[in-house]
Amino acid sequence: MALNRGGDAGRAGQGLGRDACGPRLTALVDAARRLDAHGEGLLREFAAALARRGAGGGDDGEAALHRVAAEDVEPVLALLRDFAAEAAELASSAHQAAAAAAAEASAVAEAGSGTGEEGSAAGALWAAMGVADVLEQDAQLKAELVASLTHETVSEEVAAAQMLLAAKPWLDHELPCSSTS
């Protein structure tokens, strides 16, 4: 799904290629993709910690279960919460970039130079708004996934979270601002 929503940029033939994004938006999208890979690794760690918990405590019984919870499960849960917070920070940065692009587009429109800068500024604005929207949706998904994970989580729930994160429902859309697109 391309983010070109028409408007002035589309009518003027100004596509939303990487040039409309600039280095800041490109870096944000790339960081979100790297964060996804990190999250997938954390979910694998969480699944392994749950497997150790499920293996039982042996002779120690309940004490061993508490030790696994404190030493294995809780640290990974904390890292997953940090992961979700980092996704929210990326979304916030993208919204700030969109606000800056809106201010620039407004200033260019007010100047009215007629040099075609208006279309370029509008294209940058649409790209920034599209990236901000995608990263916000991605952060919301990650927050929901992480909030659903607790000490009581079972392996099937982790597998479902891994599938959802691996699907990258927003980040695998055709984004104009990625060094991999």
Buried (B, 14 or more C-beta within 10 A) or exposed (E): EEBBEEBBBBEBEBBBEBEBBBEBBBBBBBBBBEBBEEBBEBBEBBBEBBEBBEEEBEEEEEEBBEBBBEEBBEEBBEBBBEBBBBBBBBBBBBBBBBBBBBEBBEEBBEEEEEEEBBBBBBBBBBBBBBBBBBBBBBBBBBBEBBEEBEBEBEEEBBEEBBEBBEEBEBBEBEBBBBEEE
